[in-house]
């Protein structure tokens, strides 16, 4: 559903105009929690909130290309909230964007591919139905890396044939990371207060990190995947991308729960917290033990390491004990087996998904998609090929010994023998590391060039992973990763909140400065 692995020429006139327009459109409140309070106090209405964000998208989106589809029903939905024609749930009147691999009625679900341009959803994915039932207003869809970055090993995060190239609002010549690129860029640019992304390995936490956001990849099975274009049933999940930890907890309160159509969520109702906001206290780090996975730290440049060291000082000052030199085993061995598992599951899961799409969708199998891409190579493959999709197509069935052995091996090594064993051995509450480095230059020849990543252990194990901004390096955001065992979302959110409240506030993108930097063409 999202891993690391275009209309590149466009007018930047609107982005250049941002300094003049931005201040006029910003609401007094920007977070979900603050907007909800304003609504309850009668300081604003759902229509006014909608109109403000709708105007921002119209004015600013061209420069960063984060939003691909607008929901024509959204303003009517906001009016219904104001007129109390629908129940006023915890998200009543609050606008959201969905990554464009999540089904929402009346809108296409493309996964970034022109092959799914006619994949019009007749009904909401269950996770979207939950959000709507809580009163959320779905403003539209956000761009993503085509086929969630599993089309080519040379893919560029944030580029899709359906949506073009999404750019990082902190520096538009740089990557927004993938594949939930549009979700991250839109929230960072304040085009929306929060968005829903998806992750298979890194594609919530990486775009959250490089765009200065909080991102939570939940435990596999806490949130329904029904109605979401799949990559891997063993690693896919949806999750919130927000401006702060409280907003992520608010969204998780609504998103989490069992879905009869998704067997992986069978235990969700039993394991979910009643209220993920209940433990958000500044004292939540007191007495906690955090383990530094040193192999996930050492590859960064001096400035990023200095920021991480400053973060450790903050964590300790808040009462945490930091244990250094934690050796998380099998890190090097996991990559090859993970790719094997993902390729097998991508073929099987996508074929199953495509077989149930509307008759308007002519690509009914992965083989059909590959053929479509070849037929439309000029528009679909101008920058990179589809060798990973072709490798997936060449794989056999999920009954193959190669798949079954690799799947069992990585789950054991990442989970029971990896994260679980280390947490138990050192009596830790969570493991920590930088989420990734600063955003890299968009370069279609080089593809994505990551300085490092902490995403794989939790992604492969199916465990939760929270990233919270640490600060900036050379004006670019860098996140702190906290991950632990299954169903530990509440603990991670609580610790992340305490850290967030203790560290200096992260500056919003300085769009007046970055607008001129984006005029350079992508290589």
Helices and strands as residue ranges (DSSP letters): H 13-16, H 18-25, H 32-40, H 46-64, E 67-70, H 74-82, E 95-99, G 114-116, H 126-133, E 137-142, G 146-149, E 159-160, E 164-165, H 181-188, E 194-199, H 205-210, E 214-217, E 237-242, H 245-255, G 263-265, H 268-271, E 289-293, G 294-296, H 302-317, E 321-326, H 331-354, H 366-375, H 377-380, H 387-394, H 401-411, I 412-420, H 421-425, E 430-434, H 456-461, E 465-473, E 476-483, H 489-502, H 511-517
